[in-house]
């Protein structure tokens, strides 16, 4: 194991090495976690508001679902219990769209939603869309 901090290059104490730390301090550990987060989540355009990012995410999901053969219906109100309704195989499903990102440990992170309000959750990530449940 390297005995120098991966962030600042300073030596790592014996105590931290015993705990398999690769940083010399909690401050460097926090900086490393932030670095890993930014590596996994490219910075977004600072001009975009949250509502614009949400609209972009909804349109990405709409395009994806249309390409999969679903008939897609978008909500007219921002206060609807779901964002999109889809019709496929004779079933109407409610779809909630949320924008997600990756944690520093590469887990998908997104705002929780009340599962009673939708049938499918679409999590829009920088390079893909995850659906819960996967097969609907």
Backbone bond lengths (Angstrom), bond angles and torsions (degrees), N, CA, C in turn:
res aa  C-N    CA-C-N  psi(-1)  N-CA   C-N-CA  omega(-1)  CA-C   N-CA-C  phi
1 X - - - 1.464 - - 1.518 109.21 -
2 X 1.322 116.08 140.89 1.448 121.52 178.29 1.524 109.07 -67.74
3 X 1.320 117.05 136.12 1.465 120.21 -179.28 1.523 112.59 -97.88
4 X 1.330 117.14 6.96 1.462 121.36 176.13 1.528 109.60 -111.47
5 X 1.314 114.74 147.05 1.465 122.97 -178.68 1.528 110.27 -62.91
6 X 1.350 116.68 133.68 1.465 121.19 179.99 1.525 112.03 -72.87
7 X 1.338 117.33 -13.91 1.461 120.88 -179.34 1.523 111.46 -94.87
8 X 1.340 117.03 -54.74 1.467 120.24 -173.27 1.524 113.97 -110.05
9 X 1.334 117.85 -12.83 1.465 120.82 179.27 1.513 115.24 85.94
10 X 1.338 118.43 -3.80 1.469 121.45 178.42 1.523 110.12 -70.38
11 X 1.339 117.16 157.27 1.468 119.50 177.79 1.533 111.64 -64.31
12 X 1.328 115.80 147.65 1.466 122.10 177.83 1.517 108.00 -97.62
13 X 1.339 117.45 134.53 1.464 121.78 -178.60 1.524 110.95 -64.59
14 X 1.319 115.60 156.27 1.471 121.46 177.69 1.530 110.96 -57.88
15 X 1.330 116.25 -40.16 1.471 121.16 179.87 1.531 110.50 -59.85
16 X 1.322 117.30 -47.49 1.465 120.40 -179.99 1.525 110.71 -67.92
17 X 1.329 117.69 -35.38 1.466 120.51 177.67 1.530 111.02 -63.67
18 X 1.340 116.21 -36.75 1.480 120.12 178.23 1.528 110.72 -61.59
19 X 1.324 116.20 -29.88 1.467 120.97 178.92 1.531 111.45 -93.53
20 X 1.319 115.46 14.47 1.474 123.05 177.39 1.525 113.73 60.77
21 X 1.323 116.45 30.26 1.461 120.70 177.81 1.526 109.82 -73.62
22 X 1.319 116.21 146.65 1.464 119.35 175.44 1.529 110.83 -113.77
23 X 1.337 115.32 13.90 1.459 121.74 176.25 1.523 109.00 -128.45
24 X 1.340 115.65 157.05 1.464 120.12 -175.28 1.527 113.48 -83.24
25 X 1.331 117.54 -17.38 1.470 120.49 -176.20 1.522 109.83 -154.76
26 X 1.330 114.34 169.03 1.465 118.93 176.47 1.525 110.12 -65.50
27 X 1.310 116.88 -34.81 1.470 120.41 178.00 1.534 110.81 -60.20
28 X 1.326 116.66 -45.60 1.468 120.02 178.13 1.529 110.74 -68.18
29 X 1.324 116.91 -35.06 1.471 120.21 177.38 1.526 109.89 -62.45
30 X 1.336 116.90 -42.30 1.467 120.66 177.81 1.525 110.82 -64.83
31 X 1.327 116.99 -41.45 1.470 120.35 178.32 1.525 110.63 -63.09
32 X 1.344 117.36 -40.11 1.462 121.38 179.30 1.525 110.65 -65.34
33 X 1.329 116.60 -41.12 1.461 119.92 178.29 1.526 110.35 -62.42
34 X 1.320 117.75 -40.98 1.456 121.70 177.97 1.537 110.81 -65.72
35 X 1.339 117.41 -39.84 1.466 121.09 176.37 1.520 110.45 -59.58
36 X 1.333 116.43 -46.52 1.462 120.50 -179.02 1.522 111.08 -64.45
37 X 1.330 117.52 -37.16 1.459 120.96 176.89 1.523 109.82 -61.24
38 X 1.335 117.33 -47.91 1.464 120.77 -177.94 1.527 111.93 -67.36
39 X 1.330 117.74 -29.76 1.460 120.64 175.35 1.526 110.64 -65.89
40 X 1.330 117.24 -35.51 1.462 122.68 -177.99 1.520 113.55 -84.68
41 X 1.320 117.71 -21.46 1.455 122.68 -175.36 1.521 109.97 -129.15
42 X 1.321 116.52 97.20 1.461 118.45 -179.39 1.523 110.81 -57.83
43 X 1.333 116.86 145.16 1.462 118.38 -178.49 1.520 111.53 -63.59
44 X 1.295 114.46 142.42 1.458 121.33 -179.88 1.517 108.13 -88.91
45 X 1.297 116.04 156.72 1.452 122.10 178.36 1.528 108.48 -60.60
46 X 1.340 119.07 118.87 1.470 120.49 -176.24 1.527 114.01 -66.23
47 X 1.326 117.72 -13.27 1.466 121.21 179.69 1.528 110.64 -76.89
48 X 1.327 117.19 -23.32 1.463 121.26 -175.97 1.524 111.25 -77.03
49 X 1.317 116.28 131.61 1.460 120.80 175.12 1.531 108.81 -82.43
50 X 1.322 116.38 166.87 1.464 120.63 178.01 1.524 111.20 -60.21
51 X 1.338 117.04 -39.23 1.463 118.63 -179.32 1.525 111.34 -67.94
52 X 1.331 117.93 -33.19 1.460 120.87 176.49 1.522 110.32 -68.59
53 X 1.326 117.20 -42.31 1.472 121.05 177.05 1.527 109.16 -60.63
54 X 1.339 117.37 -41.32 1.463 121.19 177.81 1.519 111.92 -62.63
55 X 1.325 117.00 -42.76 1.469 120.62 178.76 1.526 110.84 -64.12
56 X 1.333 116.98 -40.64 1.465 120.74 177.36 1.525 109.93 -61.80
57 X 1.328 116.81 -43.37 1.465 120.72 178.97 1.527 110.84 -61.38
58 X 1.335 117.16 -43.97 1.469 120.37 178.58 1.522 110.78 -60.66
59 X 1.321 117.02 -43.44 1.470 119.94 179.99 1.532 111.88 -66.17
60 X 1.326 117.04 -35.33 1.473 119.23 176.18 1.527 110.42 -63.52
61 X 1.332 116.73 -42.00 1.469 120.70 178.92 1.527 110.21 -66.33
62 X 1.323 116.84 -43.49 1.467 120.64 178.76 1.526 110.27 -57.61
63 X 1.329 117.14 -48.46 1.470 120.66 179.73 1.528 111.06 -61.38
64 X 1.322 117.18 -40.92 1.464 121.10 -179.93 1.530 110.89 -64.48
65 X 1.333 116.50 -45.60 1.463 119.97 -178.54 1.534 111.60 -68.88
66 X 1.330 117.38 -37.99 1.467 120.02 175.46 1.526 110.76 -61.30
67 X 1.336 116.65 -41.14 1.470 120.35 179.85 1.524 111.82 -66.87
68 X 1.341 116.67 -19.89 1.470 121.03 178.11 1.523 112.12 -92.24
69 X 1.353 116.86 3.32 1.454 120.73 174.36 1.513 116.50 94.86
70 X 1.326 118.31 6.56 1.459 120.59 178.61 1.528 110.73 -82.63
71 X 1.313 116.89 149.84 1.455 121.94 166.04 1.526 105.18 -85.51
72 X 1.328 116.81 130.41 1.467 121.09 -172.20 1.520 109.95 -119.40
73 X 1.335 116.05 135.24 1.456 122.76 179.50 1.527 108.04 -126.53
74 X 1.324 116.58 125.87 1.456 121.75 -176.78 1.524 110.23 -97.91
75 X 1.311 116.83 142.57 1.461 122.37 178.49 1.521 110.11 -67.77
76 X 1.318 116.19 141.86 1.468 121.46 177.76 1.521 112.09 -87.64
77 X 1.322 117.37 -14.57 1.461 121.19 -176.15 1.527 110.83 -117.31
78 X 1.326 117.86 137.40 1.471 119.74 176.34 1.526 112.33 -71.39
79 X 1.343 117.69 -8.85 1.467 121.64 -179.40 1.522 113.21 -102.40
80 X 1.312 118.08 13.65 1.468 120.95 178.78 1.531 110.21 -71.12
81 X 1.336 116.92 154.15 1.462 119.36 -179.42 1.534 113.39 -69.01
82 X 1.334 117.87 -17.26 1.466 120.31 174.88 1.527 107.95 -142.84
83 X 1.326 116.24 163.80 1.464 120.97 -175.62 1.521 113.76 -88.69
84 X 1.331 115.67 -36.03 1.461 121.27 -172.34 1.528 108.24 -139.91
85 X 1.329 116.12 149.34 1.472 121.76 168.32 1.524 105.96 -118.63
86 X 1.334 115.81 140.66 1.462 119.35 178.58 1.520 109.35 -126.70
87 X 1.312 114.61 148.25 1.458 121.71 178.44 1.516 107.56 -121.76
88 X 1.302 114.87 123.56 1.462 120.26 178.63 1.507 109.46 -158.14
89 X 1.311 117.37 137.93 1.463 122.59 -178.61 1.524 111.91 53.96
90 X 1.340 116.96 35.45 1.452 121.18 177.18 1.512 114.76 75.20
91 X 1.339 117.55 7.56 1.465 121.40 179.85 1.524 109.83 -113.51
92 X 1.333 115.19 138.79 1.450 121.39 174.40 1.523 107.87 -102.73
93 X 1.334 116.85 124.33 1.460 121.82 -178.51 1.516 110.50 -122.86
94 X 1.334 115.46 142.60 1.463 122.01 176.07 1.530 108.72 -90.97
95 X 1.334 116.79 130.47 1.466 121.85 -178.08 1.525 109.02 -118.14
96 X 1.315 116.22 127.77 1.460 122.39 173.90 1.521 107.17 -105.43
97 X 1.318 116.63 133.04 1.466 122.19 -178.58 1.518 108.87 -108.57
98 X 1.336 116.35 133.83 1.455 121.45 174.72 1.516 108.73 -137.99
99 X 1.313 116.20 147.65 1.450 121.17 177.87 1.519 108.12 -92.62
100 X 1.315 116.35 129.45 1.455 121.24 -178.25 1.512 111.96 -116.77
101 X 1.316 114.88 176.55 1.458 121.80 174.21 1.523 107.85 -150.13
102 X 1.319 117.00 177.72 1.462 121.44 179.56 1.516 110.33 -103.99
103 X 1.328 115.67 140.17 1.463 120.25 172.64 1.524 107.55 -75.63
104 X 1.321 116.57 172.39 1.464 119.38 179.56 1.522 111.56 -65.09
105 X 1.344 117.70 -18.47 1.464 121.00 176.74 1.531 111.59 -96.76
106 X 1.335 116.42 16.03 1.459 124.13 175.43 1.526 114.42 70.09
107 X 1.327 117.76 20.80 1.465 120.69 174.64 1.520 108.82 -89.67
108 X 1.330 115.53 145.84 1.454 120.64 178.28 1.521 109.71 -73.95
109 X 1.329 116.65 130.08 1.460 122.89 -179.33 1.535 107.84 -122.19
110 X 1.330 115.95 134.30 1.462 120.44 178.41 1.520 108.89 -156.48
111 X 1.327 115.89 162.67 1.461 120.84 179.25 1.520 109.38 -70.36
112 X 1.323 116.29 134.47 1.464 119.78 -178.87 1.527 109.98 -71.29
113 X 1.298 115.00 151.30 1.462 122.91 -179.79 1.526 108.52 -131.94
114 X 1.318 116.85 155.45 1.458 121.45 177.05 1.532 108.96 -73.92
115 X 1.330 118.71 112.38 1.470 120.83 -175.34 1.528 114.18 -65.29
116 X 1.323 118.42 -12.70 1.468 120.41 177.59 1.526 112.00 -74.13
117 X 1.340 116.70 -15.38 1.458 120.76 -175.09 1.529 114.04 -93.02
118 X 1.327 117.85 -3.43 1.464 119.82 -178.81 1.520 110.22 -151.46
119 X 1.332 115.36 163.91 1.462 122.10 176.59 1.520 111.62 -101.89
120 X 1.331 115.21 -30.53 1.470 121.55 -178.00 1.519 108.12 -133.48
121 X 1.332 116.22 135.24 1.459 121.47 174.06 1.519 107.37 -107.16
122 X 1.331 116.77 125.77 1.463 122.37 177.01 1.526 107.64 -106.40
123 X 1.336 116.43 115.15 1.463 121.97 -179.92 1.525 107.27 -102.34
124 X 1.321 115.91 113.98 1.463 121.10 -176.70 1.522 108.70 -93.17
125 X 1.335 114.88 118.54 1.461 123.17 179.79 1.521 108.71 -110.71
126 X 1.331 118.35 168.35 1.470 119.16 -176.00 1.529 114.65 -52.93
127 X 1.334 118.33 -39.24 1.460 119.53 -174.66 1.517 114.64 -117.91
128 X 1.338 118.10 0.67 1.467 119.51 -179.32 1.523 110.60 -160.36
129 X 1.330 114.56 173.26 1.460 122.07 175.09 1.516 107.51 -121.37
130 X 1.322 117.43 127.57 1.461 122.91 175.89 1.518 107.68 -103.45
131 X 1.332 115.77 135.18 1.463 120.41 177.11 1.519 109.49 -111.68
132 X 1.330 115.76 139.52 1.460 122.51 175.95 1.509 106.82 -125.29
133 X 1.342 120.39 117.64 1.449 125.38 -3.63 1.535 111.10 -70.14
134 X 1.338 114.65 157.58 1.468 119.51 -176.91 1.507 112.25 -58.23
135 X 1.313 116.44 -44.28 1.471 121.24 179.94 1.520 107.61 -111.23
136 X 1.268 115.54 119.26 1.471 119.46 -179.40 1.499 110.86 -127.90
